[in-house]
């Protein structure tokens, strides 16, 4: 018998090599370990049409009202990848110099928060640790890594959908509470601000807290959280100049969440139990020893029936008869409490949780 040609095996060898490359490529494995998308927003924000009660939150602040927990700062030997992504020697980089990183542990939680501070940031590491610590632990437990960055003339902040917070300049404690509210909003992956309940509340109400709240349902959610935090410190009354009547459904939505009770929001531990417990918070290990301090409360505020901003402006305007049922804007100087934010490019709008004019004249997202 003639010898069997060796070339006959060649097609079979090629087929085996092809199949081997397909099944050994591991194409399915990375899908199990690849981290979720880290985005600010998956679509441009949709502005709300509700009237604003006030121009901004510049008439009150949470900072002197909130207790400061004790903290321990442990420097890290290397910069976490999540921070290094925002560090490069280019003008577009959020940190064009270098980061210092630390794990920060507060006495109300056994888990640490990672804080990365750019060397040219306006806030010192101690300052950032203090402001983060003043965020009530019920909210703070949803915050992931924090990046502290140079802000230039316009302090601002934004939060990614995975709870990572970027703070530029020194926007103040109210801004940190606002950003923690975004982390809470997106904690489950399905935001409260996009839920049927929140959108239904907006449909039932006639106003939002301030001009910035009207940026989107998400920004309104975060601003209402700031107001609700203030209210819980003052026997459930709002700051002077705000009335609950025209946004009663938004306040009721938050009141129905287990987090927004005095004993849960201002607990002495991040290991919330009972109705306030969940599996979505990023910090839930109890501290070795529970702190004994108690968040103080303050006298209730006198509630006023303040007209929403647009209605108040219309009431103050001189009457005119144009034949079209319109009224002239009020005379006198424009009462802006913050400079208008710079315009952003379309690609930035597509990425941002939402940025604009804010609390106490800063920019928030």
C-alpha positions in Angstrom: 0.0 0.0 0.0 1.2 3.5 -0.9 2.2 5.7 2.1 -0.6 8.0 3.3 0.1 11.5 2.2 1.0 13.7 5.2 -0.6 16.7 3.7 -4.0 15.1 4.2 -3.8 16.0 7.9 -3.1 19.6 7.2 -6.8 20.8 7.0 -7.6 18.9 10.2 -4.6 20.5 12.0 -5.7 24.0 10.9 -9.3 23.3 12.0 -8.0 22.1 15.4 -5.8 25.2 15.8 -8.8 27.5 14.9 -11.1 25.8 17.4 -8.4 25.9 20.1 -7.9 29.6 19.6 -11.6 30.3 19.9 -12.1 28.3 23.1 -8.9 29.3 24.8 -9.1 33.0 24.0 -11.0 33.6 27.2 -13.4 36.0 25.4 -16.2 35.1 27.9 -14.1 35.3 31.1 -13.4 39.1 31.0 -17.2 39.7 30.9 -17.4 38.3 34.4 -14.6 40.5 35.8 -14.8 43.7 33.8 -15.9 46.5 36.0 -19.2 48.3 35.3 -19.1 51.4 33.2 -17.9 54.5 35.1 -19.9 57.3 33.6 -21.4 60.5 34.8 -24.5 60.2 32.9 -25.8 58.2 30.0 -27.8 61.0 28.4 -28.0 64.8 28.6 -30.1 66.0 31.5 -33.7 66.9 30.8 -34.6 70.3 32.4 -37.7 70.5 34.5 -40.5 73.0 33.9 -41.4 73.6 37.5 -40.9 77.0 39.1 -38.0 77.6 41.5 -38.7 78.7 45.1 -35.4 80.5 45.5 -32.5 81.5 43.3 -30.0 79.3 45.2 -29.1 77.8 48.6 -26.9 80.8 49.6 -29.0 81.8 52.5 -28.3 78.8 54.7 -25.5 76.2 55.2 -25.3 72.8 56.9 -21.7 73.1 57.9 -22.0 74.5 61.4 -24.9 72.2 62.2 -23.3 68.8 61.5 -21.1 67.0 64.0 -17.6 66.1 62.9 -16.5 62.5 63.7 -13.0 61.7 64.7 -10.8 60.4 61.9 -7.6 58.6 61.2 -5.6 59.2 58.0 -3.5 56.3 56.7 -1.3 57.3 53.7 -1.2 54.8 50.9 2.1 53.6 49.3 0.7 53.8 45.8 -2.0 55.7 44.0 -5.2 53.7 43.3 -5.9 53.1 39.6 -9.2 54.9 39.8 -7.3 58.1 40.8 -4.4 57.6 38.4 -6.8 57.6 35.5 -7.2 61.4 36.1 -3.6 62.2 36.4 -1.5 63.2 33.4 0.8 66.2 32.6 -1.7 67.8 30.2 -3.9 70.9 30.6 -7.0 68.7 30.2 -6.1 66.5 33.1 -8.0 66.9 36.3 -4.7 66.6 38.2 -1.8 67.7 36.0 0.8 67.3 38.8 0.6 64.3 41.1 -1.8 62.6 43.7 -1.3 61.8 47.3 -3.7 59.1 48.5 -4.9 57.9 51.9 -7.4 55.6 53.5 -9.6 57.6 55.9 -11.4 55.9 58.8 -14.0 57.7 60.8 -15.0 56.6 64.3 -18.5 55.8 63.2 -17.5 53.1 60.6 -15.1 50.2 60.4 -14.6 50.7 56.6 -12.2 53.3 55.2 -12.9 55.9 52.5 -10.1 56.3 49.9 -9.3 60.0 49.3 -6.9 61.0 46.5 -5.7 64.6 46.7 -4.0 66.4 43.8 -0.9 68.3 45.0 -2.3 71.6 43.6 -5.8 71.1 45.1 -7.4 74.1 46.9 -8.4 71.8 49.8 -5.8 70.2 52.0 -6.1 66.6 52.9 -7.2 67.5 56.4 -9.8 69.9 55.0 -11.2 67.3 52.6 -11.4 64.7 55.4 -13.3 67.2 57.6 -15.8 68.1 55.0 -16.5 64.5 54.0 -16.8 63.6 57.7 -19.5 66.2 58.2 -21.7 64.4 55.7 -24.2 62.4 57.8 -23.0 58.8 58.0 -26.4 57.6 56.6 -25.5 59.3 53.4 -21.7 59.1 53.6 -21.8 55.3 53.5 -22.8 55.4 49.8 -19.8 57.5 48.8 -16.9 55.6 47.1 -13.5 57.0 46.3 -13.1 60.8 46.6 -10.8 62.9 44.3 -9.9 66.3 45.6 -8.8 68.5 42.7 -7.8 72.1 41.9 -10.9 74.2 41.1 -9.7 77.5 39.8 -12.2 80.4 40.0 -15.3 78.1 40.0 -15.6 75.5 42.8 -17.7 72.5 41.6 -18.1 68.8 41.9 -19.6 65.8 40.2 -20.3 62.2 41.1 -20.0 59.1 38.9 -22.7 56.4 38.8 -20.5 54.1 40.9 -20.4 56.7 43.8 -16.9 58.2 43.0 -16.9 61.9 43.9 -14.7 64.5 42.2 -14.4 67.8 44.1 -12.8 70.9 42.5 -11.8 73.8 44.7 -13.7 74.2 48.0 -17.5 74.2 47.2 -18.4 73.7 50.9 -20.1 71.0 53.0 -23.5 71.5 51.4 -21.9 70.4 48.1 -20.5 67.3 49.7 -24.0 66.4 51.0 -25.4 67.1 47.5 -22.8 64.7 45.9 -23.4 62.0 48.5 -27.1 62.3 47.5 -26.1 61.5 43.9 -24.2 58.4 45.2 -27.4 57.4 47.1 -29.5 58.0 44.1 -27.5 55.6 41.9 -26.6 53.1 44.6 -28.8 50.3 43.2 -28.0 51.0 39.6 -31.6 52.2 39.0 -31.8 55.8 40.2 -34.5 57.1 42.5 -34.6 60.2 40.4 -35.7 58.1 37.4 -38.3 56.1 39.2 -42.0 56.2 38.7 -42.4 57.5 42.3 -40.0 60.4 41.9 -41.2 61.4 38.5 -44.8 61.1 39.7 -44.0 63.4 42.6 -42.6 66.0 40.2 -45.8 65.7 38.1 -47.9 66.4 41.2 -45.9 69.3 42.6 -45.7 72.9 41.2 -42.2 73.9 42.3 -38.6 72.8 43.0 -36.2 74.2 45.7 -34.1 76.5 43.6 -33.0 77.3 40.0 -30.3 74.6 40.0 -32.9 72.0 41.0 -34.7 72.6 37.7 -31.6 71.3 35.8 -32.9 67.7 35.9 -34.8 65.2 38.0 -31.4 64.0 39.3 -30.2 67.4 40.4 -33.6 68.1 42.0 -33.4 64.9 44.0 -29.9 65.9 45.3 -31.1 69.4 46.2 -34.2 68.1 48.0 -31.9 65.8 50.0 -30.0 68.8 51.2 -33.2 70.5 52.2 -34.5 67.3 53.9 -31.2 67.1 55.8 -31.7 70.6 57.1 -35.3 69.9 58.0 -34.5 66.8 60.0 -32.1 69.0 62.1 -34.9 71.5 62.7 -38.0 69.4 63.7 -38.8 68.8 60.1 -39.1 72.4 59.1 -37.4 74.0 56.1 -34.9 76.9 56.0 -36.5 80.4 56.1 -37.8 81.4 52.8 -38.9 77.9 51.7 -42.4 76.4 52.0 -43.1 72.7 51.7 -46.6 73.2 50.1 -45.6 73.3 46.5 -43.1 70.4 46.7 -44.9 68.3 49.2 -44.8 65.1 47.0 -41.0 65.4 46.6 -40.5 65.7 50.4 -43.0 62.9 51.0 -41.0 60.6 48.6 -37.8 61.1 50.7 -39.8 60.8 54.0 -40.9 57.4 52.9 -37.3 56.2 52.5 -36.0 54.5 55.6 -32.8 56.5 55.5 -34.5 59.9 56.1 -35.3 59.6 59.8 -33.2 61.4 62.4 -32.0 58.2 64.0 -30.9 56.6 60.7 -29.4 59.6 58.8 -27.5 60.8 61.9 -26.7 57.4 63.3 -23.5 56.7 65.2 -22.6 53.8 62.9 -22.5 53.1 59.2 -23.8 49.6 60.0 -27.4 50.6 59.7 -29.8 47.9 60.9 -33.6 47.5 60.7 -35.6 49.4 58.1 -32.6 51.5 57.1 -30.4 48.5 56.2 -29.6 47.7 52.6 -27.1 45.8 50.6 -26.1 48.7 48.3 -24.2 51.0 50.7 -20.4 50.9 50.1 -19.5 51.2 53.8 -21.3 49.0 56.3 -18.8 47.5 58.8 -19.5 48.7 62.3 -16.8 50.5 64.2 -14.9 48.7 66.9 -16.5 51.0 69.5 -19.6 53.0 68.9 -19.1 56.7 69.5 -21.3 58.2 72.2 -21.8 61.6 70.7 -25.3 62.6 69.6 -26.1 64.9 66.7 -27.9 67.9 68.2 -31.2 69.2 66.9 -32.1 72.9 66.6 -35.3 74.9 67.1 -37.9 74.7 64.3 -37.9 77.4 61.6 -40.9 79.6 61.1 -42.4 78.4 57.8 -43.4 81.0 55.3 -45.7 80.8 52.3 -43.0 82.1 50.0 -44.1 82.3 46.4 -42.0 80.4 43.9 -39.3 82.6 42.3 -41.1 83.2 39.0 -44.4 83.9 40.6 -42.8 86.3 43.1 -41.1 88.1 40.2 -44.3 88.4 38.3 -46.1 89.8 41.4 -43.5 92.4 41.8 -43.5 93.5 38.2 -45.4 96.6 37.0 -48.6 95.7 35.1 -48.5 96.1 31.4 -51.1 95.5 28.8 -49.6 94.1 25.6 -52.8 92.5 24.4 -51.1 89.1 24.8 -51.6 88.6 28.5 -47.9 88.8 29.3 -46.2 90.9 32.0 -43.0 92.8 32.0 -40.0 91.5 34.1 -39.4 93.3 37.4 -37.3 96.4 37.2 -34.0 96.9 39.1 -30.8 95.0 39.1 -30.7 91.3 38.5 -30.4 89.4 41.8 -28.0 86.6 41.0 -26.3 84.9 43.8 -23.8 83.1 41.6 -22.0 83.8 38.3 -23.5 82.0 35.3 -21.6 78.7 34.6 -19.5 78.4 31.5 -21.1 76.7 28.6 -20.1 73.0 28.1 -19.5 71.2 24.9 -22.0 68.5 23.8 -19.6 65.7 24.6 -19.4 66.9 28.1 -23.1 67.2 28.5 -23.4 63.6 27.4 -21.1 62.6 30.2 -22.2 64.7 33.1 -24.5 63.7 36.0 -25.3 67.4 35.7 -23.3 70.5 36.3 -24.5 74.1 36.8 -25.1 76.8 39.2 -25.3 75.6 42.8 -25.2 75.8 46.5 -23.6 79.0 47.8 -22.3 80.1 44.4 -20.4 77.0 43.4 -20.9 74.5 40.6 -22.3 71.1 41.2 -23.0 67.9 39.4 
